[in-house]
Amino acid sequence: GTAAAAPAPAEPRRPSLGSSIAVLPFDVFGQTEEERFLRIGVMEHITCHLASFHAPSVISSNTTRLYLGSAPRPIRVSEETGSRYVLTGSLRLDGPSAGLAAQLVDATDERVVWATTRICEVADLLALNVPIAEEIARAVVPSVDAAELRRTKGLRDAELAPYHMVLRAKELIFQLVHKDFLGAGALLRQAVEAGPDFPPAHALLADWYSVALWEGWSTDRPADRAALDRHARRAMALAPRDGRVL
């Protein structure tokens, strides 16, 4: 008989695109003894601030520092890290001041989702606390949230991850329409069931019960008060330093 044909080599598996962010080392232009520190330091400060938000997730700086000295395309970073969004930036040093430029790119089509330019002091970038890193993180998160809300618009609730359920529920809650508000509650209960350790889901569900009680939409006030307390305490246990939870 004839020998069986050898199986074709398997295609390399490409990581599925999530909603995570990869922060790359910043390029630095200008003469400075601290150039390498600035490239890594700014990246690590932004990464740490993003991680404090719990969602979207952020790729470890130990991984992204491997791109130091290179300028990879966002699609390559996405393929290698599984991130959907890539944050890149540059610093142009001019004496005591620095011009910072940063942009957040959706790796699927390399479209810029958010961008900014700032002027800051080099001394601030060398400090233990880098205020501009927190400013960037606080601007990036709502930009990713909005992009993910648009991207998942056509998906059924059952197809959503807890993070996306929270985004959709938040949009429904803020409309303060009774029918949509009830739908948001059902969605948030799905979110805490699917992600019991996801603090934003518990925090928003506690907020939902608070609004239901305040607006007179609660049909069982004692039970809803107990649920509000339960989810608020669970959120605090999971994220004791989160300002929104507190």
Secondary structure as UniProt FT lines:
FT   STRAND          21..23
FT   STRAND          27..29
FT   TURN            33..34
FT   HELIX           35..51
FT   TURN            52..53
FT   HELIX           61..64
FT   HELIX           65..67
FT   TURN            68..69
FT   HELIX           74..81
FT   STRAND          85..94
FT   TURN            95..96
FT   STRAND          97..106
FT   TURN            107..110
FT   STRAND          111..121
FT   HELIX           122..126
FT   HELIX           131..151
FT   TURN            152..154
FT   HELIX           157..159
FT   HELIX           162..173
FT   TURN            174..176
FT   HELIX           178..194
FT   TURN            196..197
FT   HELIX           199..215
FT   HELIX           221..238
FT   TURN            240..241
FT   TURN            243..245
//
